[in-house]
């Protein structure tokens, strides 16, 4: 009954939002004629994301390599073609590919970009419907158009300049109207970032600049936690937000405008969180929807880091712990989704961990594929796709599959505990537990991980026990349990004994994984978060049965 009420409440809220967006579209079509057109752009915010001249050359040749697909259009408009996937359509309409055109710095590239924009304006610029006008696509297009306006406006005819500015003004009105009709989360925050950018880049009154800055402040306070993590608990989301906030901050400063009160403190909070999630190889940990991070983008953001200092040991509001010693780093998820309405990308990965050493990531989570169908994305969110233990091949949290509400985490884990200490030898210990398997099976999972002071040994202990109020209510029927340790594709595995496997990194760093008394199997796996897309990998698997075995001990030891 409680679940039904929750789903009904969320469904009504989403229905109101969708109705609000439809009404906004209707108002836009009615009021378009009265829209004022700004004469020029004042400034173009910098884009810190990586550029690839190869993609620009392909687009000039009439080929669009986006979202893992290729569309050949020759001299036709890409917007008149049958697009290969929804993800491709989103990337195309978002115009984020414009950054690559900037790399060529040629008149031909500018002319081609103008031609594509002109085509979009003619086909999609008058009706706010379809993928082209989805809130997240619209927001990304606005930021791209503003940031790369020099590419298209340099040498442009007056007629194109006016149509471009007219469309930007139309986008601004549309984003204002739908800003209250989108769910809580990254998209809503980026809408307010885009509106703040537009108030600076386009002629605006001081009152409007102040108002947009204040709205951005409120959204930053809602979404960026006190420890610098994003409310989604996705490390990659924090980076994406930072890559937009940094140019916005600099634009305020360059124009001599008062910087919104929360903007600089928020940036200063995000930096330590990014360092917290950064592995020894420089990439970010794969939790809650995170995927591969291009090294150039992370370095571009870290270049402006003025906060300094070592990474924190814990993010108490995001609920993660980091154990680090020598050249070894362990990052552990000790939390759950903050709220149902911001759990669209949350994973059932509580108590999962990642481990890196030297210049390699050894143990990882499977990560989220950047461009994949719904079944792959659901698979990536399951407990089995994380380096932790699964009972009965069931995830510790249930993901709701609804066309209206989206893939929310509906129920599962209610309580997570975590305890941290250092023993008399200087070894760092973490003990955490979750109750996600109490309701379906009557078991609590507790995981203990210890990292030696020298960073050369890791001890793990997984323990299952019944809560006191469940002891008399449950029969001791056999239940299959599977411990998975997902291995990064760059790591070479060698079976030494039934209970021992050698892990060798590309840099020669070698570790032994062992689980005394257990059979450690090497099995095929899928790594979703490679920069090239989904790729094969391997995993270490230990299978056991409850209640016959309630304790699993394992160890990683550095060689040499």
FENCORZI-V76241 format. One record per residue. N is the residue number from 1. RES is the residue in one letter. SS is DSSP state (2 for helix, 1 for strand, 0 for the rest). PHI is phi in whole degrees, -180 to 180 (none if undefined). OMEGA is omega in whole degrees, 0 to 359 (* if undefined). Layout:
BEGIN
N,RES,SS,PHI,OMEGA
N,RES,SS,PHI,OMEGA
END
This chain:
BEGIN
1,X,0,none,179
2,X,2,-63,179
3,X,2,-64,180
4,X,2,-63,179
5,X,2,-65,179
6,X,2,-63,180
7,X,2,-64,179
8,X,2,-65,180
9,X,2,-63,179
10,X,2,-66,180
11,X,2,-66,179
12,X,2,-64,179
13,X,2,-64,180
14,X,2,-69,178
15,X,2,-63,177
16,X,2,-65,179
17,X,2,-64,181
18,X,2,-66,176
19,X,2,-64,178
20,X,2,-62,179
21,X,2,-70,177
22,X,2,-65,178
23,X,2,-65,178
24,X,2,-63,178
25,X,2,-62,179
26,X,2,-64,179
27,X,2,-62,180
28,X,2,-65,181
29,X,2,-69,180
30,X,2,-77,188
31,X,2,-97,186
32,X,2,-63,185
33,X,2,-65,183
34,X,2,-87,184
35,X,0,-70,176
36,X,0,-82,182
37,X,0,-117,177
38,X,0,-67,185
39,X,0,-77,187
40,X,0,-158,171
41,X,1,-99,183
42,X,0,-86,186
43,X,0,-153,175
44,X,0,-121,178
45,X,0,-59,180
46,X,0,-76,174
47,X,0,-103,183
48,X,0,-91,183
49,X,0,-76,186
50,X,0,-69,177
51,X,0,-114,180
52,X,0,-133,181
53,X,2,-58,180
54,X,2,-62,179
55,X,2,-63,178
56,X,2,-62,179
57,X,2,-63,179
58,X,2,-63,180
59,X,2,-64,177
60,X,2,-62,180
61,X,0,-87,178
62,X,0,85,179
63,X,1,-124,182
64,X,1,-110,177
65,X,1,-91,184
66,X,1,-129,174
67,X,0,52,177
68,X,0,75,179
69,X,1,-127,178
70,X,1,-129,177
71,X,1,-118,178
72,X,1,-101,183
73,X,0,-121,184
74,X,0,55,183
75,X,0,-101,181
76,X,0,-86,176
77,X,0,-77,177
78,X,2,-65,183
79,X,2,-80,175
80,X,2,-103,184
81,X,0,-96,170
82,X,0,-79,186
83,X,0,-81,190
84,X,0,-70,180
85,X,0,-162,177
86,X,2,-64,179
87,X,2,-61,177
88,X,2,-62,181
89,X,2,-60,179
90,X,2,-63,180
91,X,2,-64,181
92,X,2,-65,182
93,X,2,-71,180
94,X,2,-78,178
95,X,0,62,177
96,X,0,-65,178
97,X,0,-68,180
98,X,2,-61,181
99,X,2,-62,180
100,X,2,-71,178
101,X,2,-64,179
102,X,2,-61,185
103,X,0,-67,185
104,X,0,-79,177
105,X,0,56,179
106,X,0,-125,178
107,X,2,-63,180
108,X,2,-63,179
109,X,2,-65,180
110,X,2,-66,180
111,X,2,-63,180
112,X,2,-65,180
113,X,2,-64,178
114,X,2,-61,181
115,X,2,-63,180
116,X,2,-68,178
117,X,2,-65,178
118,X,2,-60,178
119,X,2,-64,179
120,X,2,-62,181
121,X,2,-60,182
122,X,2,-70,186
123,X,2,-92,188
124,X,2,-120,187
125,X,0,-75,186
126,X,0,-108,184
127,X,0,-131,184
128,X,0,-85,180
129,X,0,-144,177
130,X,0,80,183
131,X,2,-59,183
132,X,2,-58,183
133,X,2,-116,170
134,X,0,-62,186
135,X,2,-52,183
136,X,2,-70,179
137,X,2,-71,179
138,X,2,-60,181
139,X,2,-63,180
140,X,2,-66,179
141,X,2,-65,180
142,X,2,-60,181
143,X,2,-63,179
144,X,2,-66,180
145,X,2,-62,179
146,X,2,-67,185
147,X,2,-66,185
148,X,0,-113,178
149,X,2,-58,177
150,X,2,-60,181
151,X,2,-64,185
152,X,2,-95,184
153,X,2,-92,178
154,X,0,-69,180
155,X,0,84,181
156,X,0,-76,175
157,X,0,-71,183
158,X,2,-60,182
159,X,2,-66,178
160,X,2,-67,180
161,X,2,-55,182
162,X,2,-68,179
163,X,2,-64,179
164,X,2,-64,180
165,X,2,-67,178
166,X,2,-63,179
167,X,2,-69,177
168,X,2,-61,177
169,X,2,-62,178
170,X,2,-66,177
171,X,2,-60,182
172,X,2,-63,178
173,X,2,-62,181
174,X,2,-64,180
175,X,2,-64,177
176,X,2,-62,183
177,X,2,-71,184
178,X,2,-94,185
179,X,0,-61,178
180,X,0,-96,185
181,X,0,-115,176
182,X,0,-121,181
183,X,0,-69,177
184,X,0,-66,178
185,X,0,140,188
186,X,2,-56,183
187,X,2,-61,180
188,X,2,-63,178
189,X,2,-64,181
190,X,2,-68,174
191,X,2,-61,181
192,X,2,-72,173
193,X,2,-65,180
194,X,2,-63,179
195,X,2,-65,177
196,X,2,-65,177
197,X,2,-61,182
198,X,2,-67,180
199,X,2,-65,178
200,X,2,-89,186
201,X,2,-78,180
202,X,1,-109,179
203,X,0,-54,184
204,X,0,-144,177
205,X,0,-73,178
206,X,2,-60,180
207,X,2,-65,180
208,X,2,-69,178
209,X,2,-59,180
210,X,2,-65,182
211,X,2,-63,179
212,X,2,-66,177
213,X,2,-66,179
214,X,2,-67,177
215,X,2,-65,176
216,X,2,-63,178
217,X,2,-54,182
218,X,2,-64,181
219,X,2,-73,176
220,X,2,-62,180
221,X,2,-67,180
222,X,2,-71,194
223,X,2,-104,180
224,X,1,-97,186
225,X,0,-71,183
226,X,0,-62,179
227,X,0,-91,176
228,X,0,96,177
229,X,0,-79,177
230,X,1,-86,184
231,X,0,-62,177
232,X,0,-75,183
233,X,0,66,179
234,X,0,-104,181
235,X,2,-58,182
236,X,2,-66,179
237,X,2,-63,178
238,X,2,-60,178
239,X,2,-66,180
240,X,2,-59,179
241,X,2,-64,180
242,X,2,-61,180
243,X,2,-66,174
244,X,2,-93,183
245,X,2,-71,182
246,X,2,-63,176
247,X,2,-63,179
248,X,2,-65,177
249,X,2,-59,181
250,X,2,-66,179
251,X,2,-67,175
252,X,2,-57,183
253,X,2,-67,182
254,X,2,-62,181
255,X,0,-89,179
256,X,0,72,179
257,X,0,-88,176
258,X,0,-68,180
259,X,0,-74,177
260,X,0,-50,189
261,X,2,-55,187
262,X,2,-90,189
263,X,2,-64,182
264,X,2,-67,176
265,X,2,-59,178
266,X,2,-67,177
267,X,2,-59,181
268,X,2,-66,177
269,X,2,-80,183
270,X,2,-68,184
271,X,2,-57,178
272,X,2,-61,178
273,X,2,-67,177
274,X,2,-64,177
275,X,2,-64,178
276,X,2,-60,184
277,X,2,-85,184
278,X,1,-84,180
279,X,0,-86,181
280,X,0,-63,180
281,X,0,-86,177
282,X,0,96,180
283,X,0,-90,181
284,X,1,-90,179
285,X,0,-65,186
286,X,0,-104,177
287,X,0,-127,169
288,X,0,52,175
289,X,0,98,180
290,X,0,-70,177
291,X,0,-129,183
292,X,0,-58,180
293,X,0,-112,176
294,X,0,-56,184
295,X,2,-57,182
296,X,2,-63,181
297,X,2,-70,179
298,X,2,-65,179
299,X,2,-66,178
300,X,2,-62,178
301,X,2,-76,183
302,X,2,-68,179
303,X,0,-61,183
304,X,0,-101,182
305,X,0,-76,179
306,X,0,-110,184
307,X,0,-83,175
308,X,0,62,177
309,X,0,88,178
310,X,0,-78,177
311,X,0,-61,178
312,X,0,-65,175
313,X,0,-80,181
314,X,1,-152,169
315,X,1,-111,190
316,X,0,-68,180
317,X,0,-91,176
318,X,0,-83,178
319,X,0,69,172
320,X,1,-135,175
321,X,1,-125,179
322,X,1,-128,174
323,X,1,-111,184
324,X,1,-142,176
325,X,1,-159,184
326,X,0,58,178
327,X,0,-109,182
328,X,1,-116,180
329,X,1,-133,175
330,X,1,-126,178
331,X,1,-123,187
332,X,1,-124,176
333,X,1,-87,180
334,X,0,-123,182
335,X,0,-145,178
336,X,0,-140,179
337,X,0,-58,182
338,X,0,-64,180
339,X,0,-148,179
340,X,2,-59,187
341,X,2,-75,175
342,X,2,-122,184
343,X,0,-106,182
344,X,0,-60,180
345,X,0,-113,181
346,X,0,-67,180
347,X,0,-109,176
348,X,0,-88,188
349,X,0,-119,181
350,X,0,-61,183
351,X,0,74,173
352,X,0,-74,180
353,X,1,-142,173
354,X,1,-126,183
355,X,1,-137,177
356,X,1,-132,179
357,X,1,-155,185
358,X,0,61,177
359,X,0,-117,184
360,X,1,-131,167
361,X,1,-92,181
362,X,1,-100,181
363,X,1,-106,185
364,X,1,-138,163
365,X,0,-95,184
366,X,0,-68,180
367,X,0,76,181
368,X,0,-108,176
369,X,0,-68,182
370,X,0,-67,183
371,X,0,-134,181
372,X,0,-153,182
373,X,0,-77,187
374,X,2,-61,183
375,X,2,-64,178
376,X,2,-66,182
377,X,2,-68,176
378,X,2,-66,178
379,X,2,-60,182
380,X,2,-66,182
381,X,2,-89,183
382,X,0,-73,178
383,X,2,-61,181
384,X,2,-63,179
385,X,2,-87,182
386,X,0,-124,181
387,X,0,-82,178
388,X,0,-156,184
389,X,1,-111,179
390,X,1,-112,175
391,X,1,-105,177
392,X,0,56,183
393,X,0,50,181
394,X,1,-119,179
395,X,0,-73,181
396,X,0,-73,174
397,X,0,-137,183
398,X,1,-97,180
399,X,1,-100,179
400,X,0,-76,177
401,X,0,-107,183
402,X,0,-140,178
403,X,0,-66,181
404,X,0,-82,187
405,X,0,-91,185
406,X,0,85,185
407,X,0,-85,180
408,X,0,-82,169
409,X,1,-80,188
410,X,1,-88,180
411,X,1,-155,181
412,X,0,139,183
413,X,0,-76,176
414,X,0,-109,183
415,X,0,-136,174
416,X,1,-126,176
417,X,1,-115,179
418,X,1,-148,180
419,X,1,-136,185
420,X,1,-129,177
421,X,1,-158,176
422,X,1,-123,183
423,X,0,-84,185
424,X,0,-68,179
425,X,0,-95,180
426,X,0,86,178
427,X,0,-77,184
428,X,1,-97,184
429,X,1,-126,174
430,X,1,-133,175
431,X,1,-128,183
432,X,1,-142,180
433,X,1,-145,174
434,X,1,-141,184
435,X,0,-108,183
436,X,0,-64,180
437,X,0,-105,179
438,X,2,-71,184
439,X,2,-64,182
440,X,2,-79,189
441,X,2,-129,178
442,X,0,83,181
443,X,0,-121,171
444,X,1,-100,177
445,X,1,-102,175
446,X,1,-121,181
447,X,1,-120,178
448,X,1,-122,180
449,X,1,-129,178
450,X,1,-125,178
451,X,1,-113,181
452,X,0,-62,183
453,X,0,-58,180
454,X,0,-88,179
455,X,0,76,185
456,X,0,-107,181
457,X,1,-151,178
458,X,1,-127,177
459,X,1,-111,179
460,X,1,-126,179
461,X,1,-143,175
462,X,1,-104,184
463,X,1,-131,177
464,X,1,-117,179
465,X,1,-146,179
466,X,0,-93,174
467,X,0,-61,183
468,X,2,-57,182
469,X,2,-79,180
470,X,2,-108,188
471,X,0,-60,183
472,X,0,-82,187
473,X,0,-90,188
474,X,0,-111,170
475,X,0,-85,182
476,X,0,-88,176
477,X,0,-73,182
478,X,0,-70,180
479,X,1,-135,181
480,X,1,-72,177
481,X,1,-128,181
482,X,1,-133,174
483,X,1,-95,180
484,X,1,-120,174
485,X,1,-124,183
486,X,1,-75,185
487,X,1,-105,179
488,X,0,-62,183
489,X,0,-57,182
490,X,0,-80,185
491,X,0,-94,177
492,X,1,-95,180
493,X,1,-106,176
494,X,1,-136,178
495,X,1,-78,180
496,X,1,-95,177
497,X,1,-143,180
498,X,0,-59,183
499,X,0,-109,186
500,X,1,-138,178
501,X,1,-132,177
502,X,1,-96,178
503,X,1,-115,182
504,X,1,-121,179
505,X,0,-82,181
506,X,0,-64,180
507,X,0,-91,179
508,X,0,92,177
509,X,0,-61,185
510,X,1,-129,177
511,X,1,-131,173
512,X,1,-108,174
513,X,1,-105,179
514,X,1,-142,176
515,X,0,-139,186
516,X,0,-53,178
517,X,0,82,182
518,X,0,-118,174
519,X,0,-96,179
520,X,0,-100,183
521,X,1,-102,173
522,X,1,-97,182
523,X,1,-127,177
524,X,1,-66,184
525,X,1,-147,176
526,X,1,-126,175
527,X,1,-106,186
528,X,1,-83,194
529,X,1,-106,176
530,X,1,-78,181
531,X,0,-64,180
532,X,0,-90,183
533,X,1,114,180
534,X,1,-66,182
535,X,1,-142,179
536,X,1,-72,176
537,X,1,-152,179
538,X,1,-134,178
539,X,1,-143,172
540,X,1,-96,186
541,X,1,-127,175
542,X,1,-124,180
543,X,1,-107,178
544,X,1,-150,186
545,X,1,-131,173
546,X,1,-97,3
547,X,0,-91,182
548,X,0,-58,178
549,X,0,-125,179
550,X,0,-111,180
551,X,1,-129,177
552,X,1,-125,178
553,X,1,-112,180
554,X,1,-143,184
555,X,1,-150,171
556,X,1,-119,182
557,X,1,-132,180
558,X,1,-72,179
559,X,0,-103,176
560,X,0,84,*
END
